[in-house]
């Protein structure tokens, strides 16, 4: 199925191809929303495996998400790999900092939380009990401590890098929100700055509108599946 909105005149238009879940596509939806950028979605039904198998060979690495970008002159580019797509959108939507050092800090924070996300995914989706135990006891607290420290180091500006919102803030928030959704908001309780960060990003007007709007997918976790 396709949900669409008209692109701004004369600029690139975007179509996100992903499953009918939040998952790996959610950070990209959030970035597009914060950038004030209308986007279309092609939604793949994970349970229709025949349809998915037919589509895979046409994708850059036979995996999703893919962001199809159509430029003003009609050329189309399929972009792959979530973190690379996020960096592209940061440049396109003015969500990256100015200096190379700050850009590196953004990239490293995104890479760290994405590594963490991959471990969380094994717990949340694959239901691996050994991973669950280690994740809750060690991996999650370590990563939330890194983020708390970064918010402190950055001068308690409310942002992870510099004095303005960057793509790292949105990306990290999206990964935290998936974890909150699979457990609950109490996981942030020991981390004062991170808790405030989570609330302030959630309350940004465009993020708030996205969370209440039609592009937001239902929770991947029914109440009985929470940890």
C-alpha positions, 0 to 999 in steps of 0.5 A, spaced: 500 500 500 502 507 498 501 513 503 503 519 499 503 527 500 505 531 494 513 533 495 515 541 495 515 544 488 522 543 485 525 539 490 527 532 491 521 527 493 522 521 497 519 514 498 520 510 504 520 502 502 519 498 509 515 493 512 509 495 516 512 495 523 517 501 526 523 497 526 529 499 522 525 504 518 522 508 524 528 513 525 528 515 517 520 516 518 522 521 524 528 524 520 523 526 515 518 528 519 523 533 523 525 535 517 518 537 515 519 533 509 513 530 506 514 522 504 510 517 500 511 510 503 510 503 500 509 498 505 511 491 505 507 485 508 512 481 512 507 475 512 506 475 504 513 472 503 512 470 496 511 478 495 517 479 499 522 474 495 520 477 488 522 484 491 528 482 494 533 482 488 531 489 485 533 492 492 541 494 492 543 489 498 536 485 498 534 488 504 530 494 507 529 499 508 530 503 502 529 510 500 527 512 493 529 519 492 527 522 486 530 529 484 527 535 480 530 533 474 526 526 474 532 522 476 531 516 481 536 513 486 535 507 491 538 509 497 540 503 502 543 502 509 539 505 515 545 509 518 547 511 511 540 514 509 540 517 515 546 521 514 544 523 507 537 526 510 541 530 515 545 533 509 539 534 505 534 536 511 540 541 514 540 536 520 548 536 521 552 540 525 557 545 521 564 542 523 567 535 521 569 534 529 561 535 530 559 531 524 564 525 527 561 525 534 554 525 531 556 519 526 559 515 532 553 516 537 549 514 531 553 508 530 554 506 537 546 506 538 545 502 532 550 497 534 546 497 541 539 496 537 542 490 533 543 487 540 536 489 542 533 486 536 535 479 538 532 480 545 525 484 542 524 480 536 528 474 536 526 472 543 533 470 545 533 469 553 540 469 553 541 476 550 535 479 554 539 477 560 545 480 558 542 486 555 538 488 561 543 487 565 549 490 561 548 493 554 543 497 555 545 501 562 552 501 559 549 505 552 544 509 556 550 511 561 554 513 554 549 518 552 548 521 559 555 522 559 555 525 552 549 530 554 553 532 560 559 533 556 555 537 551 554 542 556 547 540 558 544 544 552 538 538 551 542 536 545 547 531 544 552 535 539 552 542 539 547 547 541 542 545 535 538 539 533 542 534 529 540 528 526 544 524 532 538 527 536 533 524 532 536 517 531 538 516 538 531 518 540 528 513 535 532 507 538 531 509 545 523 510 543 523 503 540 526 500 547 521 504 551 516 501 547 518 494 548 519 495 556 517 501 559 519 508 560 522 506 567 528 504 564 530 511 563 529 513 570 536 513 573 539 517 567 536 524 569 539 528 562 537 522 558 530 522 561 529 530 559 532 529 552 527 523 551 521 528 553 524 534 550 525 531 543 518 527 543 515 534 545 518 537 539 512 540 534 513 536 528 515 529 532 509 530 536 505 531 530 508 525 526 507 520 533 500 522 532 499 522 525 498 516 519 505 515 518 506 512 525 506 505 525 502 501 531 507 498 536 511 492 535 509 490 542 502 488 544 502 489 552 503 482 553 509 481 549 513 487 553 519 485 558 
